[in-house]
Amino acid sequence: MEKKRVAKPIRAVVFDLDGTLYLSGKPFVGAVETVCRVAEHVPVYYLSNNTSKSPVFYKNRLLKMGLPLQGDSAIISALTLALQKIHQEKIKNVFFFGNPEVTEWFAAQDPSLNLRPSIKETELVLVAYHNSFDYKELCEVSWRIQRGVRFWVTHSDLVCPDAMGPVPDIGSFLSMFETAYHVRPEFSFGKPNPDMLAPVLNHCAAEEILLVGDRLYTDFELAIRSGCRFALALCGETSRSDLARQARQPDIVAETVADIDFDSCFQKGI
């Protein structure tokens, strides 16, 4: 039997972005105003697996929407975790599969990295969510991973939310690589990897963090693995029928972020 949690006030709120606060860059009704009210009580953070854009892009997008940002650590990206791991392992020749703007950002973080090594030089293939590639770039990845070059991905989401309907994300690419070459990545850095919450866990305990998201297999799974509280917003990928099939239920379920009773979370805890 699962041990009952003791209610604790929430000291930080972490918001997923795509499908939770906005869709295709358009905020859900009341989302911006709700986050601003939350930020008056506790620090807020933003967490996204979407590596089709750089952290700089997301900073500018959030500011343009009127969302509060409290320091550079407010935006948590799988790109940052991947870069830390590259530094830890002293890797220099990384074939980076990503959009041009993201490749430029990645190169600027460490100019010593060679992001376009030859096949022979390549120590690592790192795949981000690239939605502007041509077939030749896809082949460049394939030629390396089929030769046994180390293979990492920023995340493994199957699809990315879009106003027209979900579009293929890295997880779909991985199915293609596995079918063609029988290989899987050595590391996937994004949700549900608990390391994604490290910047928040430096300031408060896991049970004092409320993660707000729209997905079960990334957002809710991250909450379960890290031990933090979870609020599910049904404005994104998950439906009530999906939720009914879950053995474990979120702490809070609401139609949108604006429908979550954050005041109660701060005063009474969860």
LINPEDA-V120948 format. One record per pair of residues at least 12 apart in sequence whose C-alpha atoms are under 7 Angstrom apart, sorted by sequence separation. I is the first residue (numbers start at 1). J is the second residue. D is the distance in Angstrom with one decimal. If there is no record, write none. Layout:
i=I j=J d=D
i=I j=J d=D
//
This chain:
i=157 j=169 d=5.9
i=158 j=170 d=6.2
i=211 j=223 d=6.7
i=157 j=170 d=5.9
i=158 j=171 d=4.0
i=156 j=170 d=5.3
i=157 j=171 d=4.9
i=158 j=172 d=5.1
i=155 j=170 d=6.8
i=156 j=171 d=4.3
i=125 j=141 d=6.9
i=211 j=228 d=7.0
i=210 j=228 d=6.2
i=211 j=229 d=6.1
i=212 j=230 d=5.9
i=213 j=231 d=6.5
i=214 j=232 d=5.5
i=232 j=250 d=6.4
i=96 j=115 d=5.5
i=209 j=228 d=5.4
i=210 j=229 d=4.7
i=211 j=230 d=4.9
i=212 j=231 d=4.8
i=213 j=232 d=5.4
i=214 j=233 d=5.0
i=231 j=250 d=6.0
i=55 j=75 d=6.8
i=93 j=113 d=6.2
i=94 j=114 d=6.0
i=95 j=115 d=5.0
i=206 j=226 d=6.6
i=207 j=227 d=6.0
i=208 j=228 d=6.8
i=209 j=229 d=6.1
i=210 j=230 d=5.5
i=211 j=231 d=6.2
i=212 j=232 d=6.0
i=213 j=233 d=5.9
i=214 j=234 d=6.1
i=230 j=250 d=5.5
i=231 j=251 d=5.9
i=232 j=252 d=6.1
i=233 j=253 d=6.2
i=234 j=254 d=6.3
i=235 j=255 d=6.0
i=92 j=113 d=4.9
i=93 j=114 d=4.9
i=94 j=115 d=4.9
i=95 j=116 d=5.4
i=206 j=227 d=5.5
i=207 j=228 d=4.6
i=214 j=235 d=6.9
i=230 j=251 d=5.5
i=231 j=252 d=4.4
i=232 j=253 d=4.8
i=233 j=254 d=5.2
i=234 j=255 d=4.7
i=235 j=256 d=5.5
i=55 j=77 d=6.8
i=92 j=114 d=6.0
i=93 j=115 d=6.3
i=94 j=116 d=6.9
i=95 j=117 d=6.1
i=206 j=228 d=4.6
i=207 j=229 d=6.1
i=214 j=236 d=5.2
i=215 j=237 d=5.9
i=229 j=251 d=6.3
i=230 j=252 d=6.5
i=231 j=253 d=5.7
i=232 j=254 d=6.3
i=233 j=255 d=5.5
i=234 j=256 d=6.0
i=94 j=117 d=6.7
i=214 j=237 d=6.0
i=215 j=238 d=5.8
i=233 j=256 d=5.0
i=93 j=117 d=5.8
i=125 j=149 d=6.9
i=214 j=238 d=6.1
i=233 j=257 d=5.9
i=119 j=144 d=6.1
i=124 j=149 d=5.9
i=125 j=150 d=6.2
i=126 j=151 d=6.2
i=127 j=152 d=6.4
i=128 j=153 d=6.1
i=123 j=149 d=6.3
i=124 j=150 d=4.8
i=125 j=151 d=4.9
i=126 j=152 d=4.9
i=127 j=153 d=4.7
i=128 j=154 d=5.3
i=192 j=218 d=4.8
i=95 j=122 d=6.3
i=123 j=150 d=6.5
i=124 j=151 d=5.9
i=125 j=152 d=6.2
i=126 j=153 d=5.5
i=127 j=154 d=6.3
i=191 j=218 d=5.2
i=192 j=219 d=6.4
i=46 j=74 d=5.9
i=47 j=75 d=6.1
i=48 j=76 d=6.7
i=49 j=77 d=6.6
i=51 j=79 d=6.8
i=93 j=121 d=6.5
i=94 j=122 d=6.0
i=191 j=219 d=6.6
i=194 j=222 d=6.0
i=17 j=46 d=6.7
i=45 j=74 d=4.5
i=46 j=75 d=4.8
i=47 j=76 d=4.9
i=48 j=77 d=6.0
i=49 j=78 d=6.1
i=93 j=122 d=5.2
i=94 j=123 d=6.1
i=95 j=124 d=6.2
i=96 j=125 d=6.1
i=97 j=126 d=6.2
i=98 j=127 d=6.5
i=192 j=221 d=5.6
i=193 j=222 d=6.3
i=12 j=42 d=5.4
i=13 j=43 d=6.6
i=14 j=44 d=5.8
i=15 j=45 d=6.1
i=16 j=46 d=5.8
i=17 j=47 d=6.6
i=44 j=74 d=6.9
i=45 j=75 d=6.0
i=46 j=76 d=6.1
i=47 j=77 d=6.5
i=93 j=123 d=5.4
i=94 j=124 d=4.9
i=95 j=125 d=4.8
i=96 j=126 d=5.0
i=97 j=127 d=4.8
i=98 j=128 d=5.1
i=192 j=222 d=4.1
i=11 j=42 d=5.7
i=12 j=43 d=5.2
i=13 j=44 d=5.0
i=14 j=45 d=4.6
i=15 j=46 d=4.8
i=16 j=47 d=4.9
i=17 j=48 d=5.9
i=36 j=67 d=6.5
i=93 j=124 d=6.7
i=94 j=125 d=5.8
i=95 j=126 d=6.2
i=96 j=127 d=6.2
i=97 j=128 d=5.9
i=98 j=129 d=6.2
i=99 j=130 d=5.1
i=191 j=222 d=6.0
i=194 j=225 d=6.3
i=12 j=44 d=6.0
i=13 j=45 d=6.3
i=14 j=46 d=5.6
i=15 j=47 d=5.9
i=16 j=48 d=5.7
i=35 j=67 d=6.9
i=36 j=68 d=6.2
i=91 j=123 d=6.9
i=94 j=126 d=6.8
i=98 j=130 d=4.5
i=99 j=131 d=6.8
i=153 j=185 d=6.5
i=156 j=188 d=6.5
i=194 j=226 d=5.4
i=14 j=47 d=6.6
i=97 j=130 d=6.6
i=99 j=132 d=6.2
i=152 j=185 d=5.0
i=155 j=188 d=5.0
i=32 j=66 d=6.7
i=151 j=185 d=4.9
i=152 j=186 d=5.5
i=153 j=187 d=6.3
i=154 j=188 d=5.5
i=155 j=189 d=5.5
i=32 j=67 d=5.8
i=146 j=181 d=6.0
i=151 j=186 d=5.8
i=152 j=187 d=4.9
i=153 j=188 d=5.0
i=154 j=189 d=5.0
i=155 j=190 d=4.5
i=152 j=188 d=6.2
i=153 j=189 d=6.8
i=154 j=190 d=5.8
i=155 j=191 d=6.9
i=129 j=169 d=6.4
i=129 j=170 d=5.8
i=52 j=98 d=7.0
i=52 j=99 d=6.2
i=54 j=101 d=7.0
i=53 j=101 d=6.9
i=54 j=102 d=5.1
i=53 j=102 d=5.7
i=52 j=102 d=6.8
i=54 j=105 d=6.4
i=82 j=154 d=6.6
i=79 j=154 d=6.2
i=52 j=128 d=6.8
i=78 j=154 d=5.5
i=51 j=128 d=5.7
i=52 j=129 d=4.8
i=78 j=155 d=7.0
i=51 j=129 d=5.1
i=52 j=130 d=5.7
i=50 j=129 d=6.7
i=52 j=131 d=6.8
i=49 j=155 d=6.2
i=82 j=189 d=6.3
i=81 j=189 d=6.3
i=78 j=189 d=5.5
i=78 j=190 d=4.8
i=76 j=196 d=6.9
i=73 j=199 d=6.8
i=23 j=161 d=6.9
i=24 j=162 d=5.4
i=23 j=162 d=6.3
i=24 j=163 d=5.8
i=23 j=163 d=6.2
i=49 j=190 d=5.5
i=19 j=161 d=6.3
i=49 j=191 d=6.5
i=18 j=161 d=6.4
i=11 j=204 d=7.0
i=20 j=213 d=5.6
i=20 j=214 d=5.6
i=19 j=214 d=6.2
i=12 j=208 d=6.7
i=13 j=209 d=5.8
i=14 j=210 d=6.2
i=15 j=211 d=6.1
i=16 j=212 d=6.1
i=11 j=208 d=5.3
i=12 j=209 d=5.0
i=13 j=210 d=4.8
i=14 j=211 d=4.7
i=15 j=212 d=4.9
i=16 j=213 d=5.0
i=10 j=208 d=4.7
i=11 j=209 d=6.1
i=12 j=210 d=6.4
i=13 j=211 d=5.9
i=14 j=212 d=6.1
i=15 j=213 d=6.4
i=9 j=208 d=6.4
i=10 j=209 d=5.8
i=8 j=208 d=6.4
i=10 j=210 d=6.5
i=20 j=233 d=6.3
i=20 j=235 d=6.5
i=19 j=235 d=6.5
i=20 j=236 d=6.0
i=19 j=236 d=4.2
i=19 j=237 d=6.8
i=34 j=258 d=5.6
i=31 j=257 d=5.9
i=31 j=258 d=5.5
i=30 j=258 d=5.3
i=10 j=265 d=5.9
i=9 j=265 d=6.0
i=10 j=266 d=5.2
i=9 j=266 d=5.0
i=9 j=267 d=6.1
i=9 j=268 d=5.9
i=10 j=269 d=5.9
i=9 j=269 d=3.6
i=8 j=269 d=4.4
i=9 j=270 d=6.7
i=7 j=269 d=5.1
i=8 j=270 d=5.8
i=7 j=270 d=4.7
//
